[in-house]
Amino acid sequence: MNTGNSSASCPINRLSLDNALQQFKAAHPEILQQAHDNLFSGIAILITPGQMTLMRDVITAIEQVVALPAWQQQMLGEAYEQYTPANPGVFFGYDFHLNEAGAHLIEINTNAGGAFLGALFEQSQRDAALPGEALALDNLEQVFVDMFRHEWQLQRGMIPLRSIAIVDEAPQSQYFYPEFMLARQLFERAGISAFIADPAEFKADADGLYLGDTKIDLVYNRLTDFSLQRFPALLHAYRQNQVVLTPHPHAYTLYADKRNLAVLTDAERLRALGADETTIDTLQAGIPLTRLVEEADAEQWWKERKDWFFKPATGYGGKGSYRGDKLTQRVFGELVQGGYVAQRKAMPGEVLVSVAGAEAAAFKYDVRCYVYEGQVQLVIARLYQGQTTNFRTAGGGFALVRLAS
């Protein structure tokens, strides 16, 4: 129901979701722990066709700008003349806040987590009588497998893809380890040997990248050191084109470094790079103004802080991000030393959620579009309370998104 300023929502079929999770847990009883109790919310959020159109328009506009040679040369610098991978990278996440003023792109992620969990969630509700239209491609799991194979073929042609390593630091300790297991199962069902590994386990030999005695064809990269500087074996194999890495540092530099948002919201700089006026207008309307935070302007930033949201330029997952009205002078003094951007506030949507029969409470949400080669594969929301998404609050977590008719 829609109440006050809250968005419209509807309950999901919780029994169907629980059954899907129990089947997964039966095969891997150690996987879903108490910490994952708030992984999935019990609602679906209804968005309008107009909101979905706005999000698609912004995604298209960004893809057009990133394709400009001048953009690539400026962002990549010296790397522009060096090795450039032919594969674009899987699972770009375009994160939006939806409110009465429209759809506002908050950030772009090039190793966006949650897609495999979202596919499981969508599959569990396939026969549920939910209102609206599912915002997911048909046969989503096969779409994902085909995407990874396409990444491989862009680099290696028609040679069969035989092995994939899903890579993160201490993967079993990661909150999204269950998703790594879902991905491994999916790849193995498709006939591809799949492993979950820490990058420290790799060895770079003359003929390729090895995990033990197994030569790895493709690495599904979930690391948050986007430059790979701390992982020399993997970085060497990537630069020598000994392994297909997806997503990769080039994609991060072109799309996800938050300093890029300052360029994407600067009309004059976009014109200088060759963007057309329609694209510029779309970006100006769809991305909140973003600026680099510099110490020379500290006094002005402090005066205006309540209008801005401050983020580390190379951060992820909301770590080190601050609402300006919550900043202390101590923290402010640290962030103006450099490495931060400020984005004009675009308030997230809100939805009312009742947990265990209690009175409904307001939850914020953002909407993530999973995108590959400019195509939206899946749209899902993340519900939370507090400053950023956290998967800690009962009633929060991933929520389905439906297109209202």
VENVEN-V582555 format. One record per backbone hydrogen bond with DSSP energy under -1.0 kcal/mol. NH is the residue of the N-H (numbers start at 0). CO is the residue of the C=O. If there is no record, write none. Layout:
NH_CO ; NH_CO
This chain:
5_2 ; 6_349 ; 9_43 ; 11_41 ; 13_11 ; 16_12 ; 17_13 ; 18_14 ; 19_15 ; 20_16 ; 21_17 ; 22_18 ; 23_19 ; 24_20 ; 25_21 ; 26_22 ; 27_23 ; 30_27 ; 35_32 ; 36_33 ; 38_35 ; 40_397 ; 43_9 ; 44_399 ; 45_7 ; 46_401 ; 51_47 ; 52_48 ; 53_49 ; 54_50 ; 55_51 ; 56_52 ; 57_53 ; 58_54 ; 59_55 ; 60_56 ; 61_57 ; 62_58 ; 63_59 ; 64_60 ; 65_61 ; 66_62 ; 67_64 ; 71_67 ; 72_68 ; 73_69 ; 74_70 ; 75_71 ; 76_72 ; 78_75 ; 79_76 ; 80_77 ; 91_370 ; 92_108 ; 93_368 ; 94_106 ; 95_366 ; 96_103 ; 98_101 ; 101_98 ; 103_96 ; 104_285 ; 105_94 ; 106_94 ; 108_92 ; 111_90 ; 117_113 ; 118_114 ; 119_115 ; 120_116 ; 121_117 ; 122_118 ; 123_119 ; 125_122 ; 127_124 ; 129_127 ; 132_402 ; 134_400 ; 136_376 ; 142_138 ; 143_139 ; 144_140 ; 145_141 ; 146_142 ; 147_143 ; 148_144 ; 149_145 ; 150_146 ; 151_147 ; 152_148 ; 153_149 ; 155_151 ; 156_152 ; 158_155 ; 163_192 ; 164_217 ; 165_194 ; 166_219 ; 167_196 ; 172_169 ; 173_170 ; 176_173 ; 179_175 ; 180_176 ; 181_177 ; 182_178 ; 183_179 ; 184_180 ; 185_181 ; 186_182 ; 187_183 ; 188_184 ; 189_185 ; 190_187 ; 191_186 ; 192_161 ; 194_163 ; 196_165 ; 200_197 ; 201_198 ; 202_209 ; 204_207 ; 207_204 ; 209_202 ; 210_213 ; 213_210 ; 215_208 ; 217_162 ; 218_243 ; 219_164 ; 220_245 ; 221_166 ; 225_223 ; 227_224 ; 230_227 ; 234_230 ; 235_231 ; 236_232 ; 237_233 ; 238_234 ; 239_235 ; 240_237 ; 241_236 ; 243_216 ; 245_218 ; 251_247 ; 252_248 ; 253_249 ; 254_250 ; 255_251 ; 256_251 ; 257_312 ; 259_256 ; 263_259 ; 264_260 ; 265_262 ; 269_265 ; 270_266 ; 271_267 ; 272_268 ; 273_270 ; 274_269 ; 279_275 ; 280_276 ; 281_277 ; 282_278 ; 283_279 ; 284_280 ; 285_281 ; 286_282 ; 290_341 ; 292_339 ; 296_293 ; 297_294 ; 300_296 ; 301_297 ; 302_298 ; 303_299 ; 306_303 ; 307_304 ; 308_342 ; 309_321 ; 310_340 ; 312_338 ; 314_311 ; 318_315 ; 320_317 ; 321_309 ; 323_307 ; 325_322 ; 326_323 ; 331_327 ; 332_328 ; 333_329 ; 334_330 ; 335_331 ; 336_333 ; 337_334 ; 340_310 ; 341_290 ; 342_308 ; 343_288 ; 344_306 ; 350_362 ; 352_360 ; 357_354 ; 360_352 ; 362_350 ; 363_383 ; 364_348 ; 365_381 ; 366_95 ; 367_379 ; 368_93 ; 369_377 ; 370_91 ; 371_374 ; 374_371 ; 376_369 ; 377_369 ; 378_134 ; 379_367 ; 380_398 ; 381_365 ; 382_396 ; 383_363 ; 395_392 ; 396_382 ; 397_38 ; 398_380 ; 399_42 ; 401_44 ; 402_132 ; 403_46
